[in-house]
């Protein structure tokens, strides 16, 4: 993980947030290449699950919602973690993570707080930060982040930053039915920020206070839930493999009853094998009619659906595929990380699938020469019309190759003196380091075919 974090900062993927002020725990900033990678994944997801389908529509709901939404959804009372505090340095951490990190072969999921406290006391576990502080008893803390709205101090009211992006979809269920010509079964998709007051150590961007999600609520007749659940399991697996992640680093795991969220009747996770263990990256939940029923009860608005063919009226049930976008960026970088020895030196590169690489090709002049630079610049501008490409002349050819390798650029194009004579360039493959001469006038088509 140290190598991954170092690479991400060195090459402009991910930076520690607020670093010049000492940082802020569990917050990270995406740099240029991290943003390009994240946006590319987001666009592929939107195309695959929304634009290419006839049974899916999209929305972009507000981050701030009426606080009654979170009371109705059960998040105010049921959205909690078991935490402990250090009596010396006041550091707060999750009790289950602390126990799992310190004690081998112990299973703590679903244990009551009293039992977690007993395990910590019996094993004399101390603060993971200062190393000596005694820990408090385990207590439950709500994960919703609070803020206030209002101009005057005495007129402020408490609201929550959304802990999930699903509620805005449920609130707009009727609006979508009334304004878009669509009928059950159908989905409402959304991408955006969510916030959770979570505490974790050493997991990079796997678990953060602020994160990006991509998900949809797929509304169905209750009799359809098993077939629908199986269908989305298959499609989620296809998507994660389409991202280029090695299949043996992935697995499905079903939640046991005590693990499931308060709204779920069945939940399964696609987990990735991190250096710190198997952890969730995507989740698939059968939320039944929990959300729509609760919002009907608390708001007084009718959220039922009447089938136009059978005239049956019912509260739709929901299957919810959730994809962690910012979390997926970290997984892709880690899964693509490679080291190999070349001529006695270690070469580091990211073996990202070409379809998701932040930069598809880089163009170099072989040397700092005006004529070569003009030719290289012209090629760069032509390619840039259709592809994400980069121009680089800041160093010798070996250093420029190494930089692009670490960014994950699949192809490097070198403009040399033969280019001026033969109108051909050298194209280098990132993974094999093999080189091929390609005519300049066929270069765009060559790259497009390779990237496809």
N, C-alpha and C positions, 0 to 999 in steps of 0.2 A: 504493500500500500504506500510506503514512503516513496518508492520509485514512481508510482503512478501520480501521486500528489505533486512531486517535484516536476515531472514532465508536464503536467497540466498547467503549472504556473510558468515554467520556462518557455513553453510554446504557446501561451495565450489561450488556453482552453478554460481554465477555472482559477480564480484568485481567492485568497481568504478575504472576506468582506471586512471593510473598515480597518484594513491592516495597519495604516499609518497611525491609528489610534489604539493599537493593541488588539484589534479584532473584536468580534462578537461571536460567542460560541454558537455553533450549529447554523452559521450563515456563510454563504459563498456567493461570489460574483462570477458570472459567465463572461469570459473574454471574447475576442473576435471569433476565434475558431470554434470555441464552445457554443457561441450563439449561432454560428452557421450550421454546426452539427445539429443542435437542438431544433432549429427552424426546418432543416431538411427532414428530420424524423417527423416533426409535426405535420409538415405538408404531405408526406407520404401517407401518414395515418389518415389525414382528412380526406385525401383522394380515395384511399382504399375503402374506408368505412362510411363515407358520406357521399362524395361526389359520384362515385361509380355505382351507387345503389339507388333503387327507387323507393325503398322503405325507410329512408333515414333523412332527417332534416337537422339543421344546426341552429343553435342559439348562442348568445354570449350574455349571460346573466350577470347581475351586479354582485360584486364582492360583499358589499354591505347589505344585509337583509333586516327586516323587522325582527327584533329579538324574539318575538312570539313564534317565529319560524323554528328556532332552535329549541324552544320549549316543546313545541308540538312534535318535532322530530325525535325527541328523546336525548338530544346531545347535551343539554344543560345538566341532566342528572346521570346519564349513562355513558358519557364519553370521558373516561378517566384512565390514569396510569397510577401504579403503586410506586411511590418515591420515598427516598430517605434523604435526610440532611445531615451534614457534618456539623457537630457541635462546636468545632474549633474554627474552621475556615468558612462555614456556612454553605459549602458546595452541595448542590442537589443532584442526585442521579437516580436512575431507575433501579429499583430493588432487584427485579428479575435479571437484568443485564449484569449487575454487579455480582450476583451469585453465580451466574453461568460463566463469567469471566474468571472467577477465583476458584471455583470448585468443579472438578471434572465429573462428568457423567451424572449430573443432577438435573432432574426435570422439575421446572418450577411453574410452567404454564397452568393457570387455573387455581393455584394454591391461594388460600385466604391470606389476608395481610398478617394475621397473627402467626401463621406458619412461616411466612417469609421472615418476619422479625425473629422467630425462634431459630431459623437456620443461620441468620446473620450473627446472632448472639453466640450460638453453640460453636461456630467456626471462627469467632473473634475477628470478623471482617471489619476493616477500618476504611477510612475515606480514600477513594482512588486518586484524589488530587494531592492532598497534603501527606497522606500515608500514615497518619497517626491519630487523626481525629476520631472520636467515638461517634457512632451513627445513631440517629433518632429511631424510634419505632417507625415501621412502614405506615405511610398514610396515602390516601387517595387524593389526587389532584386532577381537576378538570383540564382537558387539553385545549379547550377553546380559548383563543386569544381575545382579550377584551380591549375596547377602545371607547371613546366618547364622541358624540356629535353635538353640535350646538355652538353658538357664538359666545353667550354669556356663561360664566362659570356656574352660576346657580341654576341655569337652564339646561345644562348638559344632561344627556341621557346615555345610558350604557348600551352599546351594541357589540356584536362579535364579528371578528374577521372569520370568514367562512372556513369551517373545519373540513368540509368536503364541497365539491362543486355540484353535487346531485340535487340539492334542495331547490336551486333556481330552476332546474328542469321540471321538478314536480309542480312548482308554483305556476309554471307556464303551460302545463298540460292542456288545459282548456283553451288558452290563447292559441296554441298551435292548432288544435282541432278546428277552431273557428276561422282560422286565417289561411291554413294550408290544406290543399285537397289530399288528405292522407287518412288511411283507416287502419285499425288494428288488424294484424300485428305491424308495429312500426317503432322506430327509435328516434329519440331526440339526443343529439350529440353536442358536446361542448368541450372546449379546451380552456385552461386557465389556471390561475393561482389558487392555492389553498394554504391554510396556515394552521399549525398545531404547536402547542406549547410543550414540545417533546424534549426530553433530555437524553443525550447519548454521548458516547466517547469513542473516538477513533474510527468512525465509520464513514468519513469523508462526506459525499453528498447523498449517501444512501438514506439518511434520516436527518432532516433539517426543519427549521422553524417555518420556512417558506419554500414551497415547491410547486412544480407544474404538473397538472394532471390532464389526461385525455380520457374521456369516458362517455358512455351513452347509457340511457335508460331505455330498455326495449320492452314496450308495453304489449301485453298478451292477454288472451283469455286464460284463466287459471288452469284449464285442462291442458294447456300447451307447454307448461313450464319445463317438463323433463326433456322433451325433444328440443326445445329452444335452448336449454342449458347445454345440452350435448353439442348442438350446432355451434354455439359461441366458443365452447372449449376448443373445438377443432380450428376455428378461424383465428382465435388468439394464438394458438400454437403456430399456425402458418405465418402469422405476422412476426412473431419473435424470431423464427428461423429466417424470414425474409430480411431481417436486420443483420443477418450474418453471424449471429451468436452460435458457438459450438453447442450442438445438441446434448453432448454428454455433460455440459455445465448447467443443464436445465432440468427441472423436474416439476411435476404437479404434486401438490400436497393439500389434502382436505383438512379443513379446520375441525377440531373436535368441538363438541357442543359448548364447552366452557370458554372456548376461544372466540366463538362467533360474535359479531357485533349484535347489538340489541335488536336490529331490524332484519337480521338475516336468518333464513331457514336452512340454507346450504351455502357454504363458501369454500372455494378452492383457490389456491395461489399458484402461480408460476413462480418458482424460486430459482435464484441463481446462486452458484457456489462461489461465494466470496472467500478471501483469505480468512475472514472471521466467521465463516460458516454459511449454511444455507439461509438465504433471506429472500423475502417476497419482493418481486418487481411488478407483477401484475396480479390482479384479483378478479374473481368472478363470483358474484353474489346473487342469490335468489332472494329478493327483498319482499316477496309476496305482495300484498296490497297495503303493507304497513304504513308507508308514507302517505299515499293518497287518502287512506281512511283517517289517519290522524289529522291531516290538514283539513279534511271535510269536517271533522268533529270540532276542531279548534277555531276554524274560520267561519263555519256556517255555510260555506259555498259547496254546491253540488259538483263533485268531480267524477261522477259516474260516466259510463260510456254506453251508448245504445247501438247495438249491431244493426246496420241498415238492412241486412238481409233477413235475420231471424227475429229482429225487434227485441232481443234479449238485452236487458239493462244490467250492468255489473260494474264493480270497481275493478279496473284492470290490475293485473299482477305485473311484476317487473323483474327482468333478469338484467343485471348490471355488470358489464365488463369494464374494468378500470385499468388504465395503463399509466404507470408513473413515468412522466416524460423526463424530468430532470434526473431522476434515478436511473433511467435507461441510458442517458448520456454517460454516466459514470460506469455502468456495466459494459457498454460498448467499447469505451477506451480501455478498460481493464482486460476485456476479453480479446481485444486486438493487439495488446502489448506483446512485442517480441524482442528477444535479444539473440544475436548470433555473432560469432567471431568471423571477421573478414580481414585477411592479411594481418593477423595478430592484434586487431583492434575490435572492440565490441561495437557492433552496429545495432542501434535501437530503432525500431519502426513500428508503426501502427498498421496492422493488417485489417483495416476497415473495408467492408464491402464497398465497391466503387460507387454504388448507388447512393450511399449515405456519407461518403467522404466529404469533409467541408470544402476542400479544394480538389477539383477533378484533374487539373494539370497545371504544371508550372513551366514557364518559358524562361530560358537563360541565354544570354550571349556567352560564348565560350571564354572570352576575355573582354576586358574593358577597352573596347575599340568602337569608334563612332559608327563605322559602317556596319559592324555586327549588331550594335545597339539599335540602329535604325531598322534593320531587318527583323530583329527579335521583337521590337516594339510593334511593328506592323502586324506580325503574326499574332502577338498577344491581343491586340485590339480586335482582330478578326475573330479569334476564338471566343473572346469575351462576349460577343453578341449572343451566343447560344449556351455557353458553359461557364461555370465558376472556375476561373483560372487566375493565376497569380504571376506577376513578373518579378524577377529577382536578379540583381547583378552585384549583390553586396558580398563578394568574397570569391574564393576559388571554387571550381566546379564541385570538388569533393565536399566542401562545407555546405554548399547549396543543396546538394543531394541529401546530405544528412539531415538538414533542417526540414526538407520536404518529407523525408522518411518519417520523422517524428511527428509531423502534422498528419500523416496518413495519406498524402497525395499519391494517387495510383500511378501517374505518368509524369515524367519530366522530359521536356523538349529542349534540346541544346541546339542553338544556332552557331555554326562554325564557319570557317572559310570555305568549306565545300558547299555550304548553303548558297553562298554568293555565286558559285559557278554552276551548280547542278540543280538548284532550287529544291533541295531535299534537306531534311533535318534528322537528328538522331532522337528517337523516342526510347526512353528507359523505363522498364517495368519495375515498380517498387518492390514486388515480392521476390522476383527472380534476379533482378538487376541486369537482365538481358537487354540488349539494345538492338534497335531496328531502324534502318533508314526509310523514311517515308516522304513522298513528294509533298511539298507545301500545299499545293492545290487540292490534295486529297486528305489533308491532315484532319480537318473537322469531321469528315465522314468516318475516318479511321477511328478517332477517339469516341465518337458517338456509338459506333458498333461495339467497341471494347467495353464502354460503360454500360451498354445495354445488357 
